[in-house]
Amino acid sequence: MTSPPDVAIIGAGIVGCALASFLAEAGASVLLVERDAVAAGASGRNSGIVQHPMDPVLLSLFTETVAHYRDLAAHGFELPAEPQGLLLVAEEEQALARELATIRSGYPELAAEPLAPGEPARLEPALAPDLPGVRLHTGYAVPPAGATAAFAARALAAGARLRIGATAALAPGGLAVGGEHVPAGAVVVAAGPWTSELIDPTGRWRPIAPRWGVNVEVRLAEPPRHAFEEVGIDEVVAQAGDAPPLFSLVTAGGASSLGSTFLPAQPDAAALAPVLHAHGARFVPALADTPIASVRACARPLSSDGRPLLGRAPGHDGVYVASGHGPWGISLGPASARVVADLVLGREPALSRAFDPARFGSIA
Ligand SMILES: Cc1cc2nc3c(=O)[nH]c(=O)nc-3n(C[C@H](O)[C@H](O)[C@H](O)COP(=O)(O)OP(=O)(O)OC[C@H]3O[C@@H](n4cnc5c(N)ncnc54)[C@H](O)[C@@H]3O)c2cc1C
């Protein structure tokens, strides 16, 4: 490090890596500090689906993110040309009917198509024969770490510096990194579930909490084309305590990611893997005969109202927050990063108040 960076970023997940790209390409000198590895957190261990967030406030972030992903081909990430489609499934038809009504009234662009019991299995033979479903026009399956690795490569190509294996904390006028003071013109905290504690080490300001997910990777003999998701994610995400696992299966490059849990504390992933496997086999019977290839766990950065925190950090000068995407960070993170990059660069975007970090109160 020869001269102080204009901007220091904490966290090399999808948000931090995209931010580093946008800022460096705009001519800022950028230092990205990561304590572990690029995509070491949820950005490398997610289910790998880029999908409509089903919240009108988040929709423009999703649309813009898809456009950013189209620009990553030169850095090794290809978004499929068309969404593969998302099949919502449930063991009870009533739950699907409620979901269908909500989606049809709120999101006509998803072209929700009801499927009577047995129809989903005709579309996707991997599914249990009598399940009902709803088909949605969304869902690009991608390798879980693909976009984050590509943004990291793009940031480096644009001149950003990456410091791996270094734990950062806020310090007056910059960062403290392993006992060393690193001055910076501005700091962005993009540290996923660990963001709140970096902004307020006293523990009083805690708008972002971890929500742990365990995923199992399998290689099915006949992998499906659609992504599958059991209805009920909103209810499960809203539960403060331990929630039951919710089935999802996303296939990219022959590997299927079978999920997932939504737990407030770090779980014993090895113990939960057989539970997920058995739950998944109710929807995809071939899972019962398909060995688990690997198991991964990580925490979603879930905000108290389910929407990200993008903007100035309360209680600090020159510090910004970009985090809190919960279950949707791969689908929204790059557009959020663009919004925060513009703010840091003084371009003053029309920031939605729905994302203002100050909505969760100030820090004394
Ligand atoms: C099981 C599971 C499945 C998911 N599936 C999907 C999906 O299919 N589609 C989708 O859109 N989203 C999905 N998500 C959500 C998505 O993965 C997250 O919202 C997103 O990856 C968060 O990105 P981030 O950059 O904010 O944080 P993270 O990826 O958590 O990155 C933060 C980084 O900050 C680093 N860090 C933290 N503290 C410090 C420090 N003090 N110093 C230095 N570095 C630090 C961490 O090591 C980490 O690398 C899923 C999440 C989980 C858990």
The ligand as an SDF file (V2000), in Angstrom:
LIG
                    3D

 53 58  0  0  0  0  0  0  0  0999 V2000
  -28.2110  -21.0470    2.1040 C   0  0  0  0  0  0  0  0  0  0  0  0
  -28.3610  -19.7350    1.3970 C   0  0  0  0  0  0  0  0  0  0  0  0
  -28.9100  -19.7070    0.1360 C   0  0  0  0  0  0  0  0  0  0  0  0
  -29.0630  -18.4950   -0.5390 C   0  0  0  0  0  0  0  0  0  0  0  0
  -29.5400  -18.5250   -1.8010 N   0  0  0  0  0  0  0  0  0  0  0  0
  -29.6730  -17.3650   -2.4980 C   0  0  0  0  0  0  0  0  0  0  0  0
  -30.1350  -17.3870   -3.8330 C   0  0  0  0  0  0  0  0  0  0  0  0
  -30.3740  -18.4500   -4.4140 O   0  0  0  0  0  0  0  0  0  0  0  0
  -30.3230  -16.1920   -4.4670 N   0  0  0  0  0  0  0  0  0  0  0  0
  -30.0470  -14.9970   -3.8630 C   0  0  0  0  0  0  0  0  0  0  0  0
  -30.2760  -13.9610   -4.4550 O   0  0  0  0  0  0  0  0  0  0  0  0
  -29.5470  -14.9580   -2.6030 N   0  0  0  0  0  0  0  0  0  0  0  0
  -29.3600  -16.1030   -1.9080 C   0  0  0  0  0  0  0  0  0  0  0  0
  -28.8770  -16.0930   -0.6420 N   0  0  0  0  0  0  0  0  0  0  0  0
  -28.5540  -14.7940   -0.0310 C   0  0  0  0  0  0  0  0  0  0  0  0
  -27.2120  -14.2490   -0.4910 C   0  0  0  0  0  0  0  0  0  0  0  0
  -26.2780  -15.3070   -0.5320 O   0  0  0  0  0  0  0  0  0  0  0  0
  -26.7300  -13.1400    0.4540 C   0  0  0  0  0  0  0  0  0  0  0  0
  -27.7340  -12.1630    0.6100 O   0  0  0  0  0  0  0  0  0  0  0  0
  -25.4910  -12.4490   -0.1200 C   0  0  0  0  0  0  0  0  0  0  0  0
  -24.5090  -13.3870   -0.5190 O   0  0  0  0  0  0  0  0  0  0  0  0
  -24.8980  -11.4910    0.9010 C   0  0  0  0  0  0  0  0  0  0  0  0
  -23.7840  -10.8900    0.3200 O   0  0  0  0  0  0  0  0  0  0  0  0
  -22.9130   -9.8260    1.1130 P   0  0  0  0  0  0  0  0  0  0  0  0
  -21.8290   -9.3820    0.1960 O   0  0  0  0  0  0  0  0  0  0  0  0
  -23.7990   -8.8120    1.7080 O   0  0  0  0  0  0  0  0  0  0  0  0
  -22.3370  -10.6300    2.3610 O   0  0  0  0  0  0  0  0  0  0  0  0
  -21.3530  -11.8680    2.5180 P   0  0  0  0  0  0  0  0  0  0  0  0
  -21.3870  -12.7640    1.3560 O   0  0  0  0  0  0  0  0  0  0  0  0
  -21.6390  -12.4490    3.8570 O   0  0  0  0  0  0  0  0  0  0  0  0
  -19.9140  -11.1990    2.5190 O   0  0  0  0  0  0  0  0  0  0  0  0
  -19.4320  -10.4710    3.6230 C   0  0  0  0  0  0  0  0  0  0  0  0
  -17.9340  -10.6870    3.7060 C   0  0  0  0  0  0  0  0  0  0  0  0
  -17.4360   -9.8210    4.7320 O   0  0  0  0  0  0  0  0  0  0  0  0
  -16.3500  -10.4840    5.3490 C   0  0  0  0  0  0  0  0  0  0  0  0
  -16.1310   -9.8420    6.6460 N   0  0  0  0  0  0  0  0  0  0  0  0
  -17.0050   -9.7820    7.6900 C   0  0  0  0  0  0  0  0  0  0  0  0
  -16.4720   -9.0860    8.7090 N   0  0  0  0  0  0  0  0  0  0  0  0
  -15.2360   -8.6820    8.2970 C   0  0  0  0  0  0  0  0  0  0  0  0
  -14.1890   -7.9250    8.9180 C   0  0  0  0  0  0  0  0  0  0  0  0
  -14.3120   -7.4150   10.1740 N   0  0  0  0  0  0  0  0  0  0  0  0
  -13.0440   -7.7000    8.2140 N   0  0  0  0  0  0  0  0  0  0  0  0
  -12.8970   -8.2020    6.9490 C   0  0  0  0  0  0  0  0  0  0  0  0
  -13.8550   -8.9350    6.3280 N   0  0  0  0  0  0  0  0  0  0  0  0
  -15.0150   -9.1660    6.9960 C   0  0  0  0  0  0  0  0  0  0  0  0
  -16.8170  -11.9320    5.4330 C   0  0  0  0  0  0  0  0  0  0  0  0
  -15.7400  -12.8270    5.6080 O   0  0  0  0  0  0  0  0  0  0  0  0
  -17.5400  -12.0950    4.0910 C   0  0  0  0  0  0  0  0  0  0  0  0
  -16.6870  -12.6250    3.0970 O   0  0  0  0  0  0  0  0  0  0  0  0
  -28.6730  -17.2910    0.0590 C   0  0  0  0  0  0  0  0  0  0  0  0
  -28.0970  -17.3060    1.3260 C   0  0  0  0  0  0  0  0  0  0  0  0
  -27.9260  -18.5160    1.9920 C   0  0  0  0  0  0  0  0  0  0  0  0
  -27.2950  -18.5280    3.3340 C   0  0  0  0  0  0  0  0  0  0  0  0
  1  2  1  0
  2  3  1  0
  2 52  2  0
  3  4  2  0
  4  5  1  0
  4 50  1  0
  5  6  2  0
  6  7  1  0
  6 13  1  0
  7  8  2  0
  7  9  1  0
  9 10  1  0
 10 11  2  0
 10 12  1  0
 12 13  2  0
 13 14  1  0
 14 15  1  0
 14 50  1  0
 15 16  1  0
 16 17  1  0
 16 18  1  0
 18 19  1  0
 18 20  1  0
 20 21  1  0
 20 22  1  0
 22 23  1  0
 23 24  1  0
 24 25  2  0
 24 26  1  0
 24 27  1  0
 27 28  1  0
 28 29  2  0
 28 30  1  0
 28 31  1  0
 31 32  1  0
 32 33  1  0
 33 34  1  0
 33 48  1  0
 34 35  1  0
 35 36  1  0
 35 46  1  0
 36 37  1  0
 36 45  1  0
 37 38  2  0
 38 39  1  0
 39 40  1  0
 39 45  2  0
 40 41  1  0
 40 42  2  0
 42 43  1  0
 43 44  2  0
 44 45  1  0
 46 47  1  0
 46 48  1  0
 48 49  1  0
 50 51  2  0
 51 52  1  0
 52 53  1  0
M  END
$$$$
